[in-house]
């Protein structure tokens, strides 16, 4: 199995579910089952933000990249919007706005960066609890 998996998704809510299925299969193939739950939750939050908030031209797709690292996985979500996500203060009564708080709690590292061309990449790294990703010599 390759050490990088790249997929493109339409800006539809169904894409989040399909991307989670893809990530689960990828992590299983890499022998990283112990980080599946936290990784799929982080992916869900990042991709949902892109689907909901990335205001881009119709027909533009969102790209995910799952990269095996020496200690786990790096999840990237690329979109063509320059609008950066912002972590908001937690409001207990709010129906939404907790996504990046969850990402920060579950990921070992995460950030936002410009990408080549238009838009940005939001990424997160999730490491295996034992610090061993059984990786590939990266």
OpenMM code with the backbone's topology and positions (N, CA, C; nanometers):
from openmm import Vec3, app, unit

residues = "UNK UNK UNK UNK UNK UNK UNK UNK UNK UNK UNK UNK UNK UNK UNK UNK UNK UNK UNK UNK UNK UNK UNK UNK UNK UNK UNK UNK UNK UNK UNK UNK UNK UNK UNK UNK UNK UNK UNK UNK UNK UNK UNK UNK UNK UNK UNK UNK UNK UNK UNK UNK UNK UNK UNK UNK UNK UNK UNK UNK UNK UNK UNK UNK UNK UNK UNK UNK UNK UNK UNK UNK UNK UNK UNK UNK UNK UNK UNK UNK UNK UNK UNK UNK UNK UNK UNK UNK UNK UNK UNK UNK UNK UNK UNK UNK UNK UNK UNK UNK UNK UNK UNK UNK UNK UNK UNK UNK UNK UNK UNK UNK UNK UNK UNK UNK UNK UNK UNK UNK UNK UNK UNK UNK UNK UNK UNK UNK UNK UNK UNK UNK UNK UNK UNK UNK UNK UNK".split()
positions = [
    Vec3(0.0836, -0.1176, 0.0000),
    Vec3(0.0000, 0.0000, 0.0000),
    Vec3(0.0884, 0.1243, 0.0000),
    Vec3(0.0479, 0.2258, -0.0745),
    Vec3(0.1257, 0.3492, -0.0842),
    Vec3(0.1275, 0.4250, 0.0470),
    Vec3(0.2277, 0.5106, 0.0645),
    Vec3(0.2403, 0.5894, 0.1861),
    Vec3(0.1673, 0.7228, 0.1781),
    Vec3(0.1080, 0.7539, 0.0626),
    Vec3(0.0262, 0.8742, 0.0450),
    Vec3(-0.0977, 0.8353, -0.0342),
    Vec3(-0.2135, 0.8747, 0.0178),
    Vec3(-0.3404, 0.8483, -0.0515),
    Vec3(-0.4058, 0.9833, -0.0775),
    Vec3(-0.4295, 1.0154, -0.2044),
    Vec3(-0.4889, 1.1431, -0.2442),
    Vec3(-0.6239, 1.1149, -0.3094),
    Vec3(-0.7261, 1.1858, -0.2627),
    Vec3(-0.8603, 1.1716, -0.3196),
    Vec3(-0.9220, 1.3100, -0.3344),
    Vec3(-1.0125, 1.3208, -0.4304),
    Vec3(-1.0870, 1.4459, -0.4515),
    Vec3(-1.2337, 1.4201, -0.4237),
    Vec3(-1.2980, 1.5203, -0.3634),
    Vec3(-1.4363, 1.5074, -0.3197),
    Vec3(-1.5171, 1.6284, -0.3645),
    Vec3(-1.6425, 1.6038, -0.3982),
    Vec3(-1.7326, 1.7150, -0.4275),
    Vec3(-1.7722, 1.7809, -0.2960),
    Vec3(-1.8223, 1.9003, -0.3034),
    Vec3(-1.8632, 1.9729, -0.1832),
    Vec3(-2.0040, 1.9318, -0.1426),
    Vec3(-2.0196, 1.8044, -0.1118),
    Vec3(-2.1477, 1.7502, -0.0654),
    Vec3(-2.1248, 1.6849, 0.0700),
    Vec3(-2.2243, 1.6921, 0.1581),
    Vec3(-2.2086, 1.6296, 0.2897),
    Vec3(-2.1755, 1.4798, 0.2821),
    Vec3(-2.2223, 1.4086, 0.1801),
    Vec3(-2.1939, 1.2655, 0.1665),
    Vec3(-2.0447, 1.2381, 0.1507),
    Vec3(-1.9707, 1.3357, 0.1035),
    Vec3(-1.8269, 1.3177, 0.0840),
    Vec3(-1.7548, 1.2920, 0.2158),
    Vec3(-1.8061, 1.3478, 0.3240),
    Vec3(-1.7419, 1.3290, 0.4547),
    Vec3(-1.7473, 1.1811, 0.4934),
    Vec3(-1.8625, 1.1190, 0.4775),
    Vec3(-1.8769, 0.9765, 0.5100),
    Vec3(-1.7861, 0.8919, 0.4213),
    Vec3(-1.7839, 0.9217, 0.2929),
    Vec3(-1.7013, 0.8444, 0.1996),
    Vec3(-1.5524, 0.8599, 0.2316),
    Vec3(-1.5109, 0.9792, 0.2696),
    Vec3(-1.3709, 1.0024, 0.3045),
    Vec3(-1.3334, 0.9277, 0.4325),
    Vec3(-1.4260, 0.9192, 0.5278),
    Vec3(-1.3988, 0.8422, 0.6507),
    Vec3(-1.3770, 0.6952, 0.6175),
    Vec3(-1.4586, 0.6414, 0.5278),
    Vec3(-1.4431, 0.5015, 0.4855),
    Vec3(-1.3047, 0.4824, 0.4234),
    Vec3(-1.2653, 0.5745, 0.3393),
    Vec3(-1.1332, 0.5674, 0.2743),
    Vec3(-1.0207, 0.5730, 0.3769),
    Vec3(-1.0326, 0.6623, 0.4751),
    Vec3(-0.9285, 0.6737, 0.5773),
    Vec3(-0.9218, 0.5477, 0.6627),
    Vec3(-1.0359, 0.4926, 0.7015),
    Vec3(-1.0365, 0.3680, 0.7804),
    Vec3(-0.9631, 0.2565, 0.7063),
    Vec3(-0.9919, 0.2412, 0.5783),
    Vec3(-0.9269, 0.1368, 0.4986),
    Vec3(-0.7773, 0.1632, 0.4878),
    Vec3(-0.7405, 0.2881, 0.4707),
    Vec3(-0.5990, 0.3242, 0.4598),
    Vec3(-0.5245, 0.2923, 0.5889),
    Vec3(-0.5813, 0.3334, 0.7017),
    Vec3(-0.5155, 0.3078, 0.8302),
    Vec3(-0.5050, 0.1585, 0.8585),
    Vec3(-0.6078, 0.0819, 0.8236),
    Vec3(-0.6022, -0.0639, 0.8418),
    Vec3(-0.4891, -0.1229, 0.7582),
    Vec3(-0.4758, -0.0764, 0.6350),
    Vec3(-0.3695, -0.1252, 0.5474),
    Vec3(-0.2310, -0.0904, 0.5974),
    Vec3(-0.2206, 0.0190, 0.6706),
    Vec3(-0.0921, 0.0613, 0.7255),
    Vec3(-0.0658, 0.0026, 0.8640),
    Vec3(-0.1603, -0.0746, 0.9158),
    Vec3(-0.1434, -0.1309, 1.0499),
    Vec3(-0.1571, -0.0275, 1.1601),
    Vec3(-0.2373, 0.0760, 1.1361),
    Vec3(-0.2548, 0.1845, 1.2325),
    Vec3(-0.3966, 0.1880, 1.2890),
    Vec3(-0.4527, 0.0706, 1.3127),
    Vec3(-0.5896, 0.0617, 1.3622),
    Vec3(-0.6119, 0.1324, 1.4945),
    Vec3(-0.5076, 0.1429, 1.5773),
    Vec3(-0.5250, 0.2034, 1.7096),
    Vec3(-0.5532, 0.3533, 1.7046),
    Vec3(-0.5297, 0.4178, 1.5900),
    Vec3(-0.5596, 0.5614, 1.5795),
    Vec3(-0.6766, 0.5896, 1.4859),
    Vec3(-0.7503, 0.4865, 1.4501),
    Vec3(-0.8604, 0.5028, 1.3554),
    Vec3(-0.9685, 0.5973, 1.4067),
    Vec3(-1.0143, 0.5773, 1.5289),
    Vec3(-1.1256, 0.6594, 1.5784),
    Vec3(-1.0886, 0.8064, 1.5869),
    Vec3(-0.9753, 0.8379, 1.6462),
    Vec3(-0.9364, 0.9783, 1.6574),
    Vec3(-0.9081, 1.0380, 1.5190),
    Vec3(-0.8475, 0.9604, 1.4311),
    Vec3(-0.8160, 1.0106, 1.2968),
    Vec3(-0.9416, 1.0380, 1.2158),
    Vec3(-1.0386, 0.9482, 1.2212),
    Vec3(-1.1613, 0.9700, 1.1428),
    Vec3(-1.2425, 1.0864, 1.1995),
    Vec3(-1.2382, 1.1068, 1.3289),
    Vec3(-1.3079, 1.2219, 1.3868),
    Vec3(-1.2414, 1.3522, 1.3431),
    Vec3(-1.1094, 1.3564, 1.3457),
    Vec3(-1.0373, 1.4753, 1.2985),
    Vec3(-1.0679, 1.5001, 1.1509),
    Vec3(-1.0613, 1.3975, 1.0689),
    Vec3(-1.0946, 1.4128, 0.9267),
    Vec3(-1.2361, 1.4665, 0.9104),
    Vec3(-1.3302, 1.4110, 0.9839),
    Vec3(-1.4695, 1.4557, 0.9741),
    Vec3(-1.4817, 1.6049, 1.0004),
    Vec3(-1.4153, 1.6516, 1.1037),
    Vec3(-1.4235, 1.7937, 1.1382),
    Vec3(-1.3601, 1.8815, 1.0310),
    Vec3(-1.2407, 1.8442, 0.9847),
    Vec3(-1.1721, 1.9258, 0.8843),
    Vec3(-1.2475, 1.9270, 0.7514),
    Vec3(-1.2934, 1.8110, 0.7085),
    Vec3(-1.3631, 1.8034, 0.5799),
    Vec3(-1.5010, 1.8673, 0.5880),
    Vec3(-1.5702, 1.8512, 0.6990),
    Vec3(-1.7005, 1.9174, 0.7161),
    Vec3(-1.6841, 2.0686, 0.7079),
    Vec3(-1.5794, 2.1223, 0.7716),
    Vec3(-1.5545, 2.2664, 0.7606),
    Vec3(-1.5369, 2.3085, 0.6158),
    Vec3(-1.4613, 2.2323, 0.5390),
    Vec3(-1.4386, 2.2667, 0.3985),
    Vec3(-1.5684, 2.2578, 0.3183),
    Vec3(-1.6459, 2.1539, 0.3413),
    Vec3(-1.7727, 2.1368, 0.2691),
    Vec3(-1.8684, 2.2516, 0.3016),
    Vec3(-1.8759, 2.2894, 0.4269),
    Vec3(-1.9707, 2.3938, 0.4693),
    Vec3(-1.9244, 2.5351, 0.4392),
    Vec3(-1.7961, 2.5624, 0.4568),
    Vec3(-1.7514, 2.7012, 0.4595),
    Vec3(-1.6622, 2.7442, 0.3440),
    Vec3(-1.6071, 2.6538, 0.2677),
    Vec3(-1.5162, 2.6927, 0.1594),
    Vec3(-1.5991, 2.7492, 0.0442),
    Vec3(-1.6061, 2.8777, 0.0374),
    Vec3(-1.6823, 2.9446, -0.0682),
    Vec3(-1.5936, 2.9549, -0.1913),
    Vec3(-1.6179, 2.8666, -0.2853),
    Vec3(-1.5365, 2.8602, -0.4065),
    Vec3(-1.6278, 2.8478, -0.5269),
    Vec3(-1.5695, 2.8555, -0.6429),
    Vec3(-1.6462, 2.8431, -0.7675),
    Vec3(-1.7149, 2.7081, -0.7734),
    Vec3(-1.8354, 2.7032, -0.8308),
    Vec3(-1.9024, 2.5739, -0.8484),
    Vec3(-1.8137, 2.4775, -0.9268),
    Vec3(-1.8174, 2.3524, -0.8874),
    Vec3(-1.7390, 2.2500, -0.9553),
    Vec3(-1.6009, 2.2292, -0.8976),
    Vec3(-1.5558, 2.3210, -0.8097),
    Vec3(-1.4242, 2.3024, -0.7468),
    Vec3(-1.4355, 2.1911, -0.6447),
    Vec3(-1.3377, 2.1054, -0.6415),
    Vec3(-1.3391, 1.9937, -0.5491),
    Vec3(-1.2486, 2.0196, -0.4298),
    Vec3(-1.2688, 1.9392, -0.3271),
    Vec3(-1.1857, 1.9404, -0.2074),
    Vec3(-1.0952, 1.8182, -0.2168),
    Vec3(-0.9706, 1.8347, -0.1815),
    Vec3(-0.8764, 1.7234, -0.1878),
    Vec3(-0.8350, 1.6824, -0.0472),
    Vec3(-0.8316, 1.5516, -0.0240),
    Vec3(-0.7749, 1.4993, 0.1004),
    Vec3(-0.6462, 1.4258, 0.0668),
    Vec3(-0.5532, 1.4337, 0.1604),
    Vec3(-0.4290, 1.3571, 0.1504),
    Vec3(-0.4055, 1.2909, 0.2859),
    Vec3(-0.3858, 1.1611, 0.2819),
    Vec3(-0.3513, 1.0848, 0.4015),
    Vec3(-0.2076, 1.0394, 0.3810),
    Vec3(-0.1186, 1.0825, 0.4684),
    Vec3(0.0229, 1.0510, 0.4537),
    Vec3(0.0721, 0.9754, 0.5758),
    Vec3(0.1304, 0.8625, 0.5496),
    Vec3(0.1895, 0.7846, 0.6568),
    Vec3(0.3146, 0.8555, 0.7056),
    Vec3(0.3285, 0.8663, 0.8360),
    Vec3(0.4451, 0.9305, 0.8959),
    Vec3(0.5170, 0.8263, 0.9810),
    Vec3(0.6376, 0.8562, 1.0260),
    Vec3(0.7072, 0.7584, 1.1105),
    Vec3(0.6316, 0.7241, 1.2393),
    Vec3(0.5419, 0.8145, 1.2840),
    Vec3(0.4720, 0.7914, 1.4109),
    Vec3(0.3219, 0.7735, 1.3964),
    Vec3(0.2660, 0.7912, 1.2770),
    Vec3(0.1218, 0.7801, 1.2614),
    Vec3(0.0755, 0.8254, 1.1237),
    Vec3(-0.0144, 0.9250, 1.1225),
    Vec3(-0.0717, 0.9727, 0.9972),
    Vec3(-0.0827, 1.1248, 0.9988),
    Vec3(-0.0650, 1.1824, 0.8810),
    Vec3(-0.0921, 1.3247, 0.8600),
    Vec3(-0.2124, 1.3314, 0.7676),
    Vec3(-0.3124, 1.4062, 0.8083),
    Vec3(-0.4353, 1.4233, 0.7311),
    Vec3(-0.4369, 1.5673, 0.6823),
    Vec3(-0.4523, 1.5849, 0.5508),
    Vec3(-0.4613, 1.7188, 0.4941),
    Vec3(-0.5933, 1.7329, 0.4199),
    Vec3(-0.6535, 1.8516, 0.4318),
    Vec3(-0.7733, 1.8858, 0.3558),
    Vec3(-0.7415, 2.0149, 0.2814),
    Vec3(-0.7421, 2.0068, 0.1488),
    Vec3(-0.7106, 2.1200, 0.0618),
    Vec3(-0.8393, 2.1733, 0.0008),
    Vec3(-0.8543, 2.3069, 0.0007),
    Vec3(-0.9669, 2.3662, -0.0726),
    Vec3(-0.9211, 2.4980, -0.1334),
    Vec3(-0.9998, 2.5510, -0.2243),
    Vec3(-0.9604, 2.6688, -0.3007),
    Vec3(-1.0011, 2.7998, -0.2349),
    Vec3(-1.0544, 2.7952, -0.1161),
    Vec3(-1.0939, 2.9166, -0.0449),
    Vec3(-0.9760, 2.9694, 0.0373),
    Vec3(-0.9601, 3.1014, 0.0374),
    Vec3(-0.8558, 3.1622, 0.1193),
    Vec3(-0.9021, 3.1856, 0.2627),
    Vec3(-1.0310, 3.1664, 0.2892),
    Vec3(-1.0841, 3.1872, 0.4242),
    Vec3(-1.0290, 3.0800, 0.5177),
    Vec3(-0.9589, 3.1232, 0.6217),
    Vec3(-0.8958, 3.0307, 0.7171),
    Vec3(-0.9927, 2.9987, 0.8297),
    Vec3(-0.9949, 2.8737, 0.8718),
    Vec3(-1.0801, 2.8396, 0.9861),
    Vec3(-1.0230, 2.8999, 1.1132),
    Vec3(-1.1116, 2.9342, 1.2046),
    Vec3(-1.0680, 2.9915, 1.3308),
    Vec3(-1.1309, 2.9153, 1.4458),
    Vec3(-1.0476, 2.8825, 1.5425),
    Vec3(-1.0975, 2.8177, 1.6632),
    Vec3(-1.1744, 2.9225, 1.7427),
    Vec3(-1.3003, 2.8908, 1.7733),
    Vec3(-1.3847, 2.9838, 1.8481),
    Vec3(-1.3900, 2.9428, 1.9943),
    Vec3(-1.4205, 3.0382, 2.0803),
    Vec3(-1.4367, 3.0015, 2.2212),
    Vec3(-1.5528, 2.9025, 2.2366),
    Vec3(-1.5386, 2.8126, 2.3291),
    Vec3(-1.6425, 2.7131, 2.3536),
    Vec3(-1.7641, 2.7791, 2.4165),
    Vec3(-1.8796, 2.7598, 2.3516),
    Vec3(-2.0070, 2.8051, 2.4057),
    Vec3(-2.0904, 2.6793, 2.4244),
    Vec3(-2.1129, 2.6430, 2.5488),
    Vec3(-2.1777, 2.5157, 2.5801),
    Vec3(-2.3125, 2.5016, 2.5111),
    Vec3(-2.3897, 2.6090, 2.5034),
    Vec3(-2.5240, 2.6023, 2.4451),
    Vec3(-2.5241, 2.6007, 2.2921),
    Vec3(-2.4119, 2.6300, 2.2290),
    Vec3(-2.4054, 2.6399, 2.0831),
    Vec3(-2.4226, 2.5031, 2.0183),
    Vec3(-2.4917, 2.5030, 1.9040),
    Vec3(-2.5141, 2.3787, 1.8298),
    Vec3(-2.3926, 2.3399, 1.7466),
    Vec3(-2.3042, 2.4335, 1.7200),
    Vec3(-2.1832, 2.4023, 1.6426),
    Vec3(-2.0684, 2.4891, 1.6926),
    Vec3(-1.9549, 2.4817, 1.6246),
    Vec3(-1.8403, 2.5616, 1.6637),
    Vec3(-1.7385, 2.4881, 1.7491),
    Vec3(-1.7564, 2.3574, 1.7642),
    Vec3(-1.6639, 2.2799, 1.8472),
    Vec3(-1.5597, 2.2032, 1.7656),
    Vec3(-1.5692, 2.2060, 1.6347),
    Vec3(-1.4854, 2.1234, 1.5495),
    Vec3(-1.3371, 2.1409, 1.5713),
    Vec3(-1.2889, 2.2641, 1.5676),
    Vec3(-1.1452, 2.2854, 1.5821),
    Vec3(-1.0993, 2.2640, 1.7261),
    Vec3(-1.1887, 2.2791, 1.8209),
    Vec3(-1.1547, 2.2458, 1.9594),
    Vec3(-1.1293, 2.0955, 1.9687),
    Vec3(-1.2142, 2.0164, 1.9023),
    Vec3(-1.1944, 1.8705, 1.8986),
    Vec3(-1.0650, 1.8348, 1.8270),
    Vec3(-1.0398, 1.8997, 1.7152),
    Vec3(-0.9169, 1.8723, 1.6399),
    Vec3(-0.7955, 1.8999, 1.7282),
    Vec3(-0.7963, 2.0131, 1.7970),
    Vec3(-0.6834, 2.0480, 1.8831),
    Vec3(-0.6655, 1.9469, 1.9962),
    Vec3(-0.7755, 1.8926, 2.0462),
    Vec3(-0.7675, 1.7960, 2.1556),
    Vec3(-0.7189, 1.6591, 2.1086),
    Vec3(-0.7557, 1.6193, 1.9872),
    Vec3(-0.7241, 1.4842, 1.9390),
    Vec3(-0.5929, 1.4752, 1.8618),
    Vec3(-0.5553, 1.5823, 1.7938),
    Vec3(-0.4353, 1.5790, 1.7092),
    Vec3(-0.3119, 1.6117, 1.7923),
    Vec3(-0.2012, 1.5532, 1.7539),
    Vec3(-0.0742, 1.5871, 1.8174),
    Vec3(-0.0254, 1.7238, 1.7704),
    Vec3(-0.0572, 1.7555, 1.6446),
    Vec3(-0.0270, 1.8869, 1.5867),
    Vec3(-0.1301, 1.9145, 1.4799),
    Vec3(-0.1632, 2.0420, 1.4596),
    Vec3(-0.2478, 2.0808, 1.3477),
    Vec3(-0.2218, 2.2273, 1.3148),
    Vec3(-0.2547, 2.2653, 1.1912),
    Vec3(-0.2360, 2.4041, 1.1514),
    Vec3(-0.3055, 2.4282, 1.0173),
    Vec3(-0.2921, 2.5509, 0.9714),
    Vec3(-0.3453, 2.5935, 0.8418),
    Vec3(-0.2310, 2.6602, 0.7674),
    Vec3(-0.2215, 2.6348, 0.6377),
    Vec3(-0.1152, 2.6947, 0.5579),
    Vec3(-0.1686, 2.7263, 0.4190),
    Vec3(-0.1089, 2.8254, 0.3527),
    Vec3(-0.1456, 2.8483, 0.2131),
    Vec3(-0.0979, 2.7304, 0.1298),
    Vec3(-0.1585, 2.7116, 0.0176),
    Vec3(-0.1129, 2.6049, -0.0713),
    Vec3(-0.0737, 2.6652, -0.2049),
    Vec3(-0.0070, 2.5873, -0.2851),
    Vec3(0.0312, 2.6349, -0.4173),
    Vec3(-0.0960, 2.6634, -0.4957),
    Vec3(-0.1046, 2.7813, -0.5529),
    Vec3(-0.2276, 2.8200, -0.6206),
    Vec3(-0.3234, 2.8822, -0.5204),
    Vec3(-0.4503, 2.8764, -0.5514),
    Vec3(-0.5519, 2.9372, -0.4653),
    Vec3(-0.5828, 2.8474, -0.3467),
    Vec3(-0.6153, 2.9109, -0.2357),
    Vec3(-0.6686, 2.8352, -0.1239),
    Vec3(-0.5706, 2.8039, -0.0132),
    Vec3(-0.6061, 2.7007, 0.0614),
    Vec3(-0.5322, 2.6653, 0.1824),
    Vec3(-0.5336, 2.5150, 0.2024),
    Vec3(-0.4510, 2.4718, 0.2952),
    Vec3(-0.4527, 2.3336, 0.3430),
    Vec3(-0.4638, 2.3392, 0.4945),
    Vec3(-0.5578, 2.2629, 0.5470),
    Vec3(-0.5702, 2.2459, 0.6915),
    Vec3(-0.5227, 2.1039, 0.7186),
    Vec3(-0.4291, 2.0895, 0.8116),
    Vec3(-0.3694, 1.9579, 0.8332),
    Vec3(-0.3645, 1.9245, 0.9820),
    Vec3(-0.3585, 1.7951, 1.0077),
    Vec3(-0.3455, 1.7464, 1.1451),
    Vec3(-0.2626, 1.6189, 1.1428),
    Vec3(-0.1849, 1.5992, 1.2480),
    Vec3(-0.1070, 1.4765, 1.2629),
    Vec3(-0.1553, 1.4029, 1.3868),
    Vec3(-0.1803, 1.2752, 1.3708),
    Vec3(-0.2214, 1.1894, 1.4808),
    Vec3(-0.1174, 1.0798, 1.4919),
    Vec3(-0.0574, 1.0692, 1.6094),
    Vec3(0.0462, 0.9697, 1.6319),
    Vec3(-0.0092, 0.8492, 1.7055),
    Vec3(0.0503, 0.7365, 1.6796),
    Vec3(0.0178, 0.6144, 1.7527),
    Vec3(0.0501, 0.6363, 1.8993),
    Vec3(-0.0314, 0.5824, 1.9907),
    Vec3(-0.0063, 0.6029, 2.1343),
    Vec3(0.1325, 0.5581, 2.1797),
    Vec3(0.1859, 0.4565, 2.1165),
    Vec3(0.3193, 0.4097, 2.1550),
    Vec3(0.4298, 0.4823, 2.0784),
    Vec3(0.3889, 0.5784, 1.9935),
    Vec3(0.4867, 0.6555, 1.9182),
    Vec3(0.5471, 0.5810, 1.8014),
    Vec3(0.4982, 0.4606, 1.7762),
    Vec3(0.5511, 0.3803, 1.6669),
    Vec3(0.4454, 0.3638, 1.5599),
    Vec3(0.4710, 0.4205, 1.4435),
    Vec3(0.3784, 0.4062, 1.3328),
    Vec3(0.4167, 0.2916, 1.2426),
    Vec3(0.5224, 0.2233, 1.2731),
    Vec3(0.5669, 0.1128, 1.1887),
    Vec3(0.5939, 0.1570, 1.0477),
    Vec3(0.6380, 0.2784, 1.0339),
    Vec3(0.6430, 0.3404, 0.9007),
    Vec3(0.7624, 0.3015, 0.8200),
    Vec3(0.7565, 0.3365, 0.7178),
    Vec3(0.8131, 0.3301, 0.5870),
    Vec3(0.9482, 0.3947, 0.5684),
    Vec3(1.0177, 0.4402, 0.6572),
    Vec3(1.1454, 0.5050, 0.6311),
    Vec3(1.1310, 0.6492, 0.5918),
    Vec3(1.0197, 0.7111, 0.6275),
    Vec3(1.0005, 0.8535, 0.5938),
    Vec3(1.0809, 0.9396, 0.6882),
] * unit.nanometer
topology = app.Topology()
chain = topology.addChain("A")
for resn in residues:
    res = topology.addResidue(resn, chain)
    for name in ("N", "CA", "C"):
        topology.addAtom(name, app.Element.getBySymbol(name[0]), res)
